[in-house]
Amino acid sequence: MLHHVTVLDSTSNLAFALAQQGAAHGTVVQAEQQTGGRGRAGRQFSSPPGGLYFSVILRPALEPADFPLLTLVAGVALAVGLRQVTGVQVQLKWPNDLYLVDRKLGGILAESGPVQGALPEFVVVGVGINVATQPEDFPPELRGKVISLAEAGVKISPTALLPSLLEYLEKAVERLEKGGKAALLAEWRSLDYLLNKPLEYDSGERIVPAIGVGLAEDGRYIIVDYSGKEHRVMAGDVKLARM
């Protein structure tokens, strides 16, 4: 079922409420604009008109260890879907960003519902993609850091893009349910934006200069600092080093 709203604080807020009321696996909430969209670590996700903003309720049959991989699997689905539908060479920046020509095209945020036994009752995957937005639609501090499909020369509406991306997402989750974890992680690695690039990892305590090595089997990101020490990152910010 699709719930379409013109303006909403957050599609994930409504999807979460619907899931708590028993909404089925695959239920979608879409908004043309969000006033309170959020990203990782509580950051605001700018959501002006012209973007594709939606959240999907998932109730997948997964092992507990595989639930944290849903953000990465969603990233693969959306990047591959965007490449197939639009032809643009979208990449994935660990853990949850879609990148295009060194700028952010979109973001993904997975949030789990209440845990029953060892498993969450549901997961809400929220997605924001800059489709027809223009630089002036964003706050000044984001201009030059974000990009839209329109800026990349792709003319498509958010509504026209949604069905294909939902299909790719549904199939990717099914693959994970059926034991396709290794293949999905391999696909993620083939789209890795940070691979072999000089990085800065903010652990919350210090900044670690490093090189991106790639994705570990458990979804953590592997970096090697300039002393040769390997770090497996589970939390914190990883970004390109400032030149």
ChimeraX attribute file (.defattr): number of C-alpha atoms within 10 A of each C-alpha:
attribute: neighborCount
match mode: 1-to-1
recipient: residues
	/A:1	11
	/A:2	12
	/A:3	14
	/A:4	15
	/A:5	13
	/A:6	10
	/A:7	15
	/A:8	20
	/A:9	15
	/A:10	24
	/A:11	32
	/A:12	27
	/A:13	18
	/A:14	18
	/A:15	25
	/A:16	24
	/A:17	12
	/A:18	16
	/A:19	22
	/A:20	13
	/A:21	9
	/A:22	11
	/A:23	18
	/A:24	15
	/A:25	16
	/A:26	18
	/A:27	17
	/A:28	25
	/A:29	25
	/A:30	29
	/A:31	24
	/A:32	20
	/A:33	23
	/A:34	25
	/A:35	15
	/A:36	16
	/A:37	23
	/A:38	24
	/A:39	19
	/A:40	16
	/A:41	10
	/A:42	8
	/A:43	10
	/A:44	12
	/A:45	17
	/A:46	20
	/A:47	25
	/A:48	21
	/A:49	20
	/A:50	20
	/A:51	25
	/A:52	26
	/A:53	30
	/A:54	27
	/A:55	28
	/A:56	28
	/A:57	26
	/A:58	23
	/A:59	18
	/A:60	18
	/A:61	14
	/A:62	16
	/A:63	11
	/A:64	11
	/A:65	10
	/A:66	15
	/A:67	18
	/A:68	15
	/A:69	20
	/A:70	23
	/A:71	22
	/A:72	24
	/A:73	23
	/A:74	27
	/A:75	30
	/A:76	27
	/A:77	24
	/A:78	27
	/A:79	25
	/A:80	23
	/A:81	20
	/A:82	21
	/A:83	14
	/A:84	13
	/A:85	13
	/A:86	17
	/A:87	11
	/A:88	17
	/A:89	14
	/A:90	25
	/A:91	28
	/A:92	26
	/A:93	23
	/A:94	24
	/A:95	24
	/A:96	20
	/A:97	26
	/A:98	27
	/A:99	22
	/A:100	22
	/A:101	14
	/A:102	16
	/A:103	15
	/A:104	22
	/A:105	22
	/A:106	27
	/A:107	24
	/A:108	23
	/A:109	23
	/A:110	24
	/A:111	16
	/A:112	17
	/A:113	17
	/A:114	11
	/A:115	10
	/A:116	9
	/A:117	8
	/A:118	9
	/A:119	16
	/A:120	16
	/A:121	17
	/A:122	24
	/A:123	22
	/A:124	27
	/A:125	23
	/A:126	28
	/A:127	26
	/A:128	27
	/A:129	24
	/A:130	26
	/A:131	25
	/A:132	23
	/A:133	21
	/A:134	19
	/A:135	15
	/A:136	9
	/A:137	15
	/A:138	15
	/A:139	10
	/A:140	10
	/A:141	8
	/A:142	14
	/A:143	14
	/A:144	12
	/A:145	12
	/A:146	21
	/A:147	25
	/A:148	22
	/A:149	22
	/A:150	16
	/A:151	15
	/A:152	14
	/A:153	11
	/A:154	15
	/A:155	12
	/A:156	14
	/A:157	15
	/A:158	20
	/A:159	15
	/A:160	10
	/A:161	16
	/A:162	14
	/A:163	11
	/A:164	15
	/A:165	20
	/A:166	19
	/A:167	13
	/A:168	19
	/A:169	22
	/A:170	16
	/A:171	13
	/A:172	22
	/A:173	22
	/A:174	15
	/A:175	15
	/A:176	23
	/A:177	15
	/A:178	11
	/A:179	12
	/A:180	13
	/A:181	19
	/A:182	11
	/A:183	12
	/A:184	21
	/A:185	21
	/A:186	14
	/A:187	16
	/A:188	25
	/A:189	19
	/A:190	14
	/A:191	21
	/A:192	20
	/A:193	23
	/A:194	22
	/A:195	19
	/A:196	14
	/A:197	15
	/A:198	19
	/A:199	22
	/A:200	21
	/A:201	23
	/A:202	16
	/A:203	14
	/A:204	9
	/A:205	7
	/A:206	9
	/A:207	13
	/A:208	18
	/A:209	19
	/A:210	25
	/A:211	23
	/A:212	23
	/A:213	19
	/A:214	22
	/A:215	22
	/A:216	13
	/A:217	12
	/A:218	14
	/A:219	21
	/A:220	18
	/A:221	20
	/A:222	18
	/A:223	29
	/A:224	20
	/A:225	17
	/A:226	12
	/A:227	8
	/A:228	10
	/A:229	9
	/A:230	14
	/A:231	16
	/A:232	16
	/A:233	20
	/A:234	13
	/A:235	14
	/A:236	13
	/A:237	16
	/A:238	23
	/A:239	16
	/A:240	17
	/A:241	14
	/A:242	7
	/A:243	4
